[in-house]
Amino acid sequence: MRVPFQLWPLALVLSLSACQQSSAPVAAAAVESPPSPFKLTASVQEIMQAMVDPSADAVWDSVGTTISAKGIEDRQPRTDEEWKTARLQTITLIEATNLLMMENRHIVPAGGKMADEGAQGVLTTTEAQHQLDSQHQLFVQFATALNQTGVQMLKAIDAKDTAAMMEVGTDMDEVCESCHVKFWYPNQIFPKAPEGFGSDAKPNAAAGKTQ
Ligand code: HEC
């Protein structure tokens, strides 16, 4: 369409406003992020019970040495099926850390209680929920550390390197413990371990580092 000279400014205004109109929804979308599609069902406690603890236990148990009356038994995955099981347990553990990182989780299910609540040093449910909400970034850091050890475990499994699996398993245990002493039982007094036992100081040392 040919616009007569004297109508140009009007045409310009019209086309500008048309342009603004069409870009408006895009700009609005960039400002307001769409509602999250995530549906939170589980509490932190249930993620521990359903995913983190069983998968970590399965991986820890898959390698090691048992000494009994029958002799020494070296445990390790041997068949393809056993390697695959160890791998999938580790996958569950790694992905569970993403669930832990999500915001606005309850610490325990509605009406539930912290594990060992009432025992010396254990946070009450209200205290633990407050700790989780107010120090969420720290909680995410521990979950990230667990994610990283999970990824290292996966590499060790894929390389069928049982020595590395044992080593990463020890690191993983320390990560579990360091989150627990911050968000579950921060005031626990650890009994002095017998001479030569040597691991009683770890949880406190780990807690000290992260404060
Ligand atoms: C990011 C923090 C965090 C990490 C990492 C973590 N946990 Fe937990 N875990 C918690 C909190 C908080 C609780 C307390 C909730 C409760 O009362 O169960 C808990 C509770 C537990 C419980 C008690 C469950 C119950 O109620 O009976 C077990 C078992 C457990 N964790 C195992 C593990 C293991 C094993 C690992 C490492 C492989 C681990 N957790 C890593 C935060 C963590």
Residues whose N, C-alpha, C, O or C-beta is under 5 A from the ligand:
A	BS01	HEC	V44 Q45 M48 Q49 V52 D53 A56 I107 K113 M114 A115 F139 F142 A143 L146 M172 V175 C176 C179 H180 F183 W184
